[in-house]
Amino acid sequence: QVQLVESGGGLVQAGISLRLSCAASERTFSAYAMAWFRQAPGKAREFVASITYNGRATYYADSVKGRFTITRDNAKNTMYLQMSSLKPEDTAVYYCAAGSTERSEGRYPYWGQGTQVTVSS
């Protein structure tokens, strides 16, 4: 059972950068592909980015491509999401998930509790 804890969310102005972290309890963290999803108020949860177990391949939603960067540090059992040029439409609860690189949330058996990101204009 992998436990995931997100951190780093907050209230920021548009154009500012923010880095989210996802810490895993499991020492086999390095065996799992990981991803970030987000859910805006009144909307379904959507895929943001994913990364393979070794960090060699990454995938992004078109809406964040070129602005967000997903990375991981397997020595620290931690995954990151560097968000740049933030826009009000990036406002959402951000979740980390473990188990796949696919865009469908049903492919992920493990989820964190989420961290709120609010971008003001």
C-alpha positions in Angstrom: 0.0 0.0 0.0 1.5 3.3 -1.1 0.6 6.4 0.9 1.0 9.7 -0.9 1.1 13.2 0.6 1.0 16.3 -1.5 2.3 19.7 -0.4 3.2 23.1 -1.8 -0.2 24.4 -2.8 -1.3 27.9 -2.0 -2.7 31.2 -3.2 -0.6 32.9 -5.9 -1.0 35.6 -8.5 -1.1 34.9 -12.2 2.3 34.5 -13.8 3.9 33.3 -10.6 5.6 29.9 -10.3 4.8 27.2 -7.7 6.2 23.8 -7.0 4.2 20.9 -5.7 5.6 17.9 -4.0 4.3 14.4 -3.5 6.0 12.3 -0.8 5.5 8.6 -0.8 5.7 6.3 2.2 6.7 3.3 0.2 10.4 2.4 -0.2 9.4 0.8 -3.6 8.4 4.2 -4.8 10.9 3.9 -7.6 8.9 1.0 -9.0 5.8 3.1 -9.7 5.0 5.3 -12.5 3.4 8.5 -11.1 1.1 11.3 -12.2 -0.5 14.5 -11.3 -4.2 15.2 -11.8 -6.3 18.2 -10.9 -9.9 19.0 -10.2 -11.4 22.4 -10.6 -14.7 23.4 -8.8 -17.6 21.9 -10.6 -15.5 19.9 -13.0 -14.3 16.4 -13.4 -10.8 15.4 -12.3 -8.4 15.7 -15.2 -4.9 14.4 -16.1 -2.1 17.0 -15.8 1.2 15.1 -16.3 2.8 11.7 -15.7 6.3 10.2 -15.4 7.7 6.7 -15.8 9.2 4.9 -12.9 12.8 5.9 -13.8 11.9 9.5 -14.9 13.0 8.9 -18.5 9.7 9.7 -20.1 7.1 12.3 -19.2 3.7 13.1 -20.6 1.6 16.3 -20.4 -1.9 17.6 -21.0 -1.9 20.1 -23.8 -3.2 22.7 -21.4 0.0 22.7 -19.3 2.6 21.7 -21.9 5.5 24.1 -21.9 4.5 25.6 -18.5 4.6 22.6 -16.1 7.4 20.2 -15.5 7.1 16.8 -13.8 10.1 15.3 -12.2 10.9 12.7 -9.5 13.7 12.0 -7.1 13.6 8.3 -6.3 16.3 8.6 -3.6 13.9 10.9 -1.7 10.7 9.0 -2.6 9.3 12.3 -3.9 7.7 13.5 -7.1 7.4 17.2 -8.1 5.3 19.4 -10.3 7.0 22.7 -11.2 4.3 25.1 -12.4 5.3 28.2 -14.2 3.3 31.1 -15.8 0.3 30.1 -13.7 -3.1 31.2 -15.0 -6.4 31.5 -13.1 -7.7 28.5 -15.0 -5.0 26.4 -13.3 -7.0 26.8 -10.0 -7.8 23.4 -8.7 -7.1 20.7 -6.2 -4.0 18.9 -7.4 -3.6 15.2 -6.7 -0.7 12.9 -7.1 -1.3 9.3 -8.1 0.8 6.1 -8.4 0.6 3.2 -10.7 0.5 4.3 -14.3 1.4 6.9 -16.9 -2.0 6.8 -18.6 -4.5 9.7 -18.7 -7.4 7.8 -17.2 -7.7 8.1 -13.5 -9.1 4.6 -13.3 -5.6 3.3 -14.0 -4.3 4.6 -10.7 -4.8 2.5 -7.5 -3.1 5.0 -5.2 -4.0 8.6 -4.5 -3.0 11.4 -2.3 -5.5 13.7 -0.4 -4.8 16.7 -2.7 -3.4 20.2 -2.3 -5.3 23.4 -3.2 -3.8 25.7 -5.8 -5.6 29.0 -6.3 -4.4 31.5 -8.9 -5.7 35.0 -8.8 -5.8 37.3 -11.8 
